[in-house]
Amino acid sequence: MLKWTTQEAADMLGMSRPTLIKILDEGHIPYHRSGNRRKVKYKDVMHYKQAIDNKRLQALNELSELDQALGLGY
C-alpha cells in the first residue's frame, strides 16, 4: 500500500502543504502518524481528489445552465 508524505499529497492535489494539513485535521482525508510526521494513503488522496473534481464539475454545469437560462451563453 503506497503511502505519501504530506508534501507529496499536497503536490498531487495542487495545494500548499499547510492547506493539506488543515484538510487532514478537519478529517476530510484519513491519515496516520509515523513519529511526528503525518502519512496519507494514495487511495485516500485520490478519493478526495475525485470528490473535489466532481464538485467542481457540478458547479460548472450549474453555472452553464444558469448562463443558458439567462441568455448569457454563446
Secondary structure as the mmCIF struct_conf table of DSSP 4:
data_model
#
loop_
_struct_conf.conf_type_id
_struct_conf.id
_struct_conf.beg_label_comp_id
_struct_conf.beg_label_asym_id
_struct_conf.beg_label_seq_id
_struct_conf.end_label_comp_id
_struct_conf.end_label_asym_id
_struct_conf.end_label_seq_id
STRN STRN1 LYS A 3 THR A 5
HELX_RH_AL_P HELX_RH_AL_P1 THR A 6 LEU A 13
TURN_TY1_P TURN_TY1_P1 GLY A 14 GLY A 14
BEND BEND1 MET A 15 MET A 15
HELX_RH_AL_P HELX_RH_AL_P2 ARG A 17 ASP A 25
TURN_TY1_P TURN_TY1_P2 GLU A 26 GLY A 27
BEND BEND2 HIS A 28 ILE A 29
STRN STRN2 HIS A 32 SER A 34
TURN_TY1_P TURN_TY1_P3 GLY A 35 ASN A 36
STRN STRN3 ARG A 37 LYS A 41
HELX_RH_AL_P HELX_RH_AL_P3 TYR A 42 ALA A 69
TURN_TY1_P TURN_TY1_P4 LEU A 70 GLY A 71
#
